Amino acid sequence: MLKVSQIMRIDVYQPKRDGARDVSTLDVSDLAIVGCVHQVVFSPQGDRVEGFLVRRPDVAGMVRREDAFLARDSFDVCDAGLVASRGKESFDDAARERLGLDWDACILWTGMDAKTTDGKELGWVNDATFHPKSGRVQDFSVGDGSVAESLVGSVVIPADMLEGYRDGYMLVDPAAADLALDGGLAAVAGQRYAQAKAEGKQVAARVGKAAGSAVEKGSKRAARAVGKQLGKTRGMFGAFMDEYRKASK
């Protein structure tokens, strides 16, 4: 299984020449840059990854170009990054048509606020775990994006608790509000969420009110891309590549 966070900001390439050669063996000199992944596109039902939005380089460094859509069935991995494996059929309209996507109804979960169907706010979606071949989602991670998140961690919500999308929110089963936190220091220590969150804010305050505010707001701006309905290091990539190949077997 792979995580959305593993694929963000990975470079995407296409072969300079068409051919039957295994694209995973191509050297960077054989490849042309397309851009880098900056969002993951989910199905209208929200339970499957359909592909990735690729931010392309600006024209002459000034004119912004539209994102390219790379389908989930149209890439392999090599040392340089993701490599489109179906030529022009890997991207955009050809890819959407092949997958039978209702594009305007597809969803960008990353960064979207999440709440239960009975109205309890849970935070925002910061990650998801999915199968690299089928795209099927196993679970979503939801946190509050604050300075204290390193203390309290995120809530991991199984995909079968997903109820859908409405009015800018991911909707989940009310039982998700009772799920335990995962990955934070408070979870390991057994502290309550509210207590840990308050302590996290106190730590930020010790370095100065202005500085604490800047850290919290800055971390949110850097980490959060607003989710919506549509209408790296080399070491990090090496880990992703290993996980992709292992999960694809």
Secondary structure, 3 states (H helix, E strand, C coil): CEEHHHHCCCEEEEECCCCCCCHHHCCHHHEEEEEEEEEEEECCCCCEEEEEEEECCCECCCECCCCEEEECCCEEECCCCEEECCHHHHEHHHHHHHHCCCHHHCEECCCCEEEECCCCEEEEEEEEEECCCCCEEEEEEEECCCCCHHHHCEEEEEHHHEEEEECCEEEECHHHHHCCEECCHHHHHCCCHHHHHHHHHHHHHHCCHHHHHHHHHHHHHHHCCCCEECCCCHHHHHHHHHHHHHHHC
